[in-house]
Amino acid sequence: MKDLKYLLSVLAGAMSYGILSTIVVLAYGEGYQLGEVVGTQLLTGCILAWLLALYTKVRQTRKQRSQGVTPAAARQASPALTWKQRIMLMLAGAPTVVTGLVYYQSLRYIPASLAIILLFQFTWISVLIQAISKRQRPDKVTLLTLLLLFGGTLLAAGILEKGASHFNVLGLTLGLLSAVSYSMFIIFSGKAVPSAHPAYRSAWMVTGGLLLLCILFPPYFLFNGLLWGQLLLFGFLLGLFGAFIPPVLFAIGVPHIGGGMAGILGAAELPVAVLLSSFVLHEQVSGLQWIGVVLVLLGVVLPELYKLRWRMADTPASQT
């Protein structure tokens, strides 16, 4: 039952990400602009992240006191982050802002069901970046994965049915740029102060993202009265499901189920986003497009299933 709890934790975190595109489209429908939508999301996410960090700190302090650990010994055992480490984390949070900006902006030009499919191209883009940086050719499983992803994307996007000229070029470009930015976030975030507690890492990364956004889009919504309308609701929902719930649930579940299974469950974001765009936003998703979604999901989970298979095959041998 414990394993099930951690599996459901990661699954719920991934599904939370799938809700975001629908909320953004609804916010656009009410007349709100890109900077206002992303700004309220990060503001809410930052507040929630620091409340979690404060709760974590208080809980750690109480635990240390109950164990008779002196404050000096506690500081020595888990030293506070230096300003250099904090700046590194804030810089690592910058790609999330870029991802949010280009992804949310693409929703103005293309359907949400297509935007999420383009975002999911981060899978093969990450593979490409790693192959170039390590100067290694992809293996057969990776090549099969890329084939599934390309074929699934062509079907899921409706390009084979409607033709590429049917879609807005700017929207397609922004969608692909969000995938590139998300790939960079995955690479940088894993290397930025990995020894720090997930709650503190998340808080500083969101803070860095908020500061960058305030430079790009000054937060006029804080002073012109817009915040106290429906914008606050949209921002709260985006911050809750985008910047708070997933990191917390991933921090709980991933250490217990492993990165491979987390990668498989993380693909749940795609069908959730497509389903919501179909039922809530009433976007038309054909049967052929759903087949494409399934192929994209297979392309995402295939490498992880392959790794899990070999791990299970090696386990008995190592025990004998």
PyMOL commands that set and color helices and strands:
alter all, ss='L'
color gray80, all
select helices_A, chain A and resi 2-29+34-66+71-77+83-92+94-106+112-119+122-134+140-156+159-162+164-166+169-191+198-216+220-222+226-228+230-266+269-279+287-319
alter helices_A, ss='H'
color red, helices_A
deselect
rebuild
show_as cartoon
